[in-house]
Amino acid sequence: MGRPKKELSNLKTIQVNVRMTADEYCMACTNAEVMGLSIAEYIRRKVTGKSLPKKMVSPLDRKLFVELSRIGNNLNQLTRVVNSGIWDPFSISKQLEEVKILLQYLKSNIANDDR
């Protein structure tokens, strides 16, 4: 089964050609690359006033961040079970809290690029 069709209002059917100097083009290319956008998407967002990303996140960092978020979600679920009063033979609650602090530290370092 193929991808669903886009609504007519969401189709990009109009093409606009813009002339710019080499310096302007280099500036647009650099800004788009830093933000992880194509030049067309960068210009489209600038013109329409849509928000631009603060900085580009590499695909590897994005995968790592997603995995850390999944681990954090699992930890939250386990913490909820532990806090419900179920017997805790291995002091899981203390270990979970240590792992949660470590994950928060890793996430902040990825977001701030302090590796």
C-alpha positions as CSV (number, residue, x, y, z in Angstrom):
1,M,0.0,0.0,0.0
2,G,1.4,3.4,-1.0
3,R,1.7,6.5,1.1
4,P,-1.6,8.5,1.5
5,K,-2.1,11.4,-0.7
6,K,-1.4,14.9,0.7
7,E,-4.3,17.3,0.8
8,L,-4.3,19.9,-2.0
9,S,-3.6,22.8,0.4
10,N,-0.4,21.0,1.6
11,L,1.1,20.4,-1.8
12,K,4.0,22.6,-2.8
13,T,3.0,23.3,-6.4
14,I,4.4,26.8,-6.9
15,Q,8.1,27.3,-7.6
16,V,9.8,30.7,-7.0
17,N,13.2,31.5,-8.4
18,V,15.2,34.0,-6.4
19,R,18.4,35.7,-7.5
20,M,21.0,36.4,-4.9
21,T,24.7,37.2,-4.8
22,A,27.3,34.5,-4.1
23,D,27.8,35.9,-0.6
24,E,24.0,35.8,0.1
25,Y,23.8,32.2,-1.2
26,C,26.8,31.1,0.9
27,M,25.2,32.7,4.0
28,A,21.9,30.9,3.3
29,C,23.7,27.6,2.7
30,T,25.7,27.9,5.9
31,N,22.7,28.9,8.0
32,A,20.6,26.0,6.5
33,E,23.4,23.5,7.1
34,V,23.9,24.6,10.7
35,M,20.2,24.1,11.4
36,G,20.0,20.8,9.5
37,L,17.6,22.1,6.9
38,S,17.7,22.2,3.1
39,I,18.2,25.6,1.6
40,A,14.6,25.7,0.3
41,E,13.2,24.7,3.7
42,Y,15.4,27.3,5.5
43,I,14.2,30.1,3.1
44,R,10.6,28.9,3.4
45,R,10.7,29.0,7.2
46,K,12.3,32.5,7.2
47,V,9.8,33.9,4.8
48,T,6.7,32.5,6.6
49,G,8.0,33.3,10.1
50,K,8.0,29.7,11.2
51,S,10.4,28.7,14.0
52,L,13.9,27.5,13.1
53,P,15.7,24.8,15.0
54,K,18.3,26.1,17.4
55,K,21.0,23.8,16.1
56,M,21.5,20.7,14.1
57,V,21.5,17.3,15.9
58,S,23.5,14.6,14.2
59,P,21.6,11.4,13.3
60,L,23.8,9.5,15.8
61,D,23.0,11.9,18.6
62,R,19.3,11.8,17.7
63,K,19.3,8.0,17.9
64,L,21.1,8.1,21.2
65,F,18.7,10.7,22.6
66,V,15.7,8.6,21.5
67,E,17.1,5.5,23.2
68,L,17.8,7.4,26.4
69,S,14.2,8.7,26.3
70,R,13.0,5.1,26.0
71,I,15.2,4.0,28.8
72,G,13.9,6.9,30.9
73,N,10.3,5.9,30.1
74,N,11.0,2.3,31.3
75,L,12.6,3.7,34.4
76,N,9.6,5.8,35.2
77,Q,7.3,2.8,34.8
78,L,9.5,0.7,37.1
79,T,9.7,3.6,39.6
80,R,5.9,3.8,39.6
81,V,5.7,0.1,40.5
82,V,8.3,0.4,43.2
83,N,6.5,3.5,44.7
84,S,3.2,1.5,44.7
85,G,4.5,-0.4,47.7
86,I,5.4,-3.7,46.1
87,W,8.2,-5.5,48.0
88,D,11.6,-4.4,46.8
89,P,14.2,-7.2,47.6
90,F,17.2,-5.6,45.7
91,S,16.7,-2.0,46.7
92,I,15.7,-1.3,43.1
93,S,14.3,2.1,44.0
94,K,17.8,3.4,45.0
95,Q,19.3,1.9,41.8
96,L,16.6,3.4,39.6
97,E,17.2,6.8,41.1
98,E,20.9,6.6,40.4
99,V,20.2,5.5,36.8
100,K,17.7,8.3,36.3
101,I,20.2,10.9,37.5
102,L,22.8,9.5,35.1
103,L,20.3,9.6,32.2
104,Q,19.5,13.2,32.9
105,Y,23.2,14.1,33.0
106,L,23.7,12.3,29.6
107,K,20.7,14.1,28.0
108,S,21.9,17.5,29.2
109,N,25.4,16.8,27.8
110,I,24.0,15.7,24.5
111,A,21.7,18.7,24.3
112,N,24.6,21.1,25.2
113,D,27.1,19.2,23.1
114,D,29.5,18.9,26.1
115,R,30.9,15.5,25.1
